[in-house]
Amino acid sequence: MYEFKTKGTCSSRILFDLEDGKVKNVQFIGGCNGNLKGIAALVEGMDVNEVISRVQGITCGMKSTSCPDQLAKALQEAKNAQ
């Protein structure tokens, strides 16, 4: 399980697994509970590159990042570490 400490969002951490290039078991700690459960369910089993390309660069209000954008950063970091 990977753990990523977020920056600039209401959520504080993202936990997830990468199995054979697929995103699994995403959990956001903190943040908008329902929305983040929805994001986790939507990306479950998706190709890591597809998730990154879909959510990278999404902003939240006036912030320069968002929980989905932080997920993209977390996945990229984990992918690079493999």
C-alpha positions as CSV (number, residue, x, y, z in Angstrom):
1,M,0.0,0.0,0.0
2,Y,1.3,3.4,-1.0
3,E,0.7,6.4,1.3
4,F,0.9,10.0,-0.1
5,K,0.7,13.1,2.0
6,T,-1.3,15.7,0.1
7,K,-0.6,19.4,-0.2
8,G,-3.1,22.2,-0.5
9,T,-6.3,20.1,0.0
10,C,-8.7,19.3,2.7
11,S,-7.7,15.7,2.6
12,S,-4.4,15.0,4.4
13,R,-3.4,11.6,2.9
14,I,-4.2,9.2,0.1
15,L,-3.7,5.5,0.4
16,F,-3.8,3.1,-2.6
17,D,-2.3,0.1,-4.2
18,L,-1.0,-0.4,-7.7
19,E,-1.4,-3.9,-9.1
20,D,-0.2,-4.7,-12.6
21,G,-0.6,-1.1,-13.6
22,K,-4.2,-0.9,-12.2
23,V,-5.3,1.5,-9.4
24,K,-6.8,-0.4,-6.4
25,N,-8.1,0.3,-2.9
26,V,-8.0,4.1,-3.0
27,Q,-8.8,5.8,0.3
28,F,-8.7,9.5,1.1
29,I,-8.1,10.6,4.7
30,G,-10.1,13.7,5.4
31,G,-11.7,15.9,2.8
32,C,-15.2,15.7,1.3
33,N,-16.2,12.1,2.3
34,G,-18.9,11.4,-0.2
35,N,-17.1,13.0,-3.2
36,L,-13.9,11.2,-2.4
37,K,-15.5,7.8,-1.9
38,G,-17.1,8.4,-5.4
39,I,-13.7,9.2,-6.9
40,A,-12.2,6.1,-5.3
41,A,-15.0,3.9,-6.7
42,L,-14.7,5.4,-10.2
43,V,-11.0,4.8,-10.5
44,E,-11.0,1.3,-9.0
45,G,-9.4,-1.1,-11.4
46,M,-8.5,1.6,-14.0
47,D,-5.1,1.8,-15.7
48,V,-2.9,4.1,-13.7
49,N,-2.0,6.3,-16.8
50,E,-5.7,6.7,-17.6
51,V,-6.5,8.0,-14.1
52,I,-3.5,10.4,-14.2
53,S,-4.5,11.8,-17.5
54,R,-8.2,12.3,-16.5
55,V,-7.6,14.0,-13.1
56,Q,-4.3,15.8,-13.4
57,G,-4.6,19.5,-13.3
58,I,-8.2,19.7,-11.8
59,T,-8.5,22.6,-9.4
60,C,-10.8,23.2,-6.4
61,G,-12.3,26.6,-6.1
62,M,-9.5,29.2,-5.9
63,K,-6.9,26.5,-5.1
64,S,-4.2,25.5,-7.6
65,T,-4.8,21.8,-6.9
66,S,-7.6,19.5,-5.7
67,C,-8.0,16.0,-4.3
68,P,-8.2,14.4,-7.8
69,D,-5.0,16.4,-8.8
70,Q,-3.2,15.2,-5.7
71,L,-4.3,11.6,-6.6
72,A,-2.6,12.1,-10.0
73,K,0.6,13.3,-8.3
74,A,0.5,10.3,-5.9
75,L,0.0,7.8,-8.7
76,Q,2.8,9.4,-10.7
77,E,5.1,9.2,-7.8
78,A,4.3,5.6,-7.1
79,K,4.6,4.7,-10.7
80,N,8.0,6.3,-10.9
81,A,9.1,4.4,-7.8
82,Q,8.3,1.0,-9.3
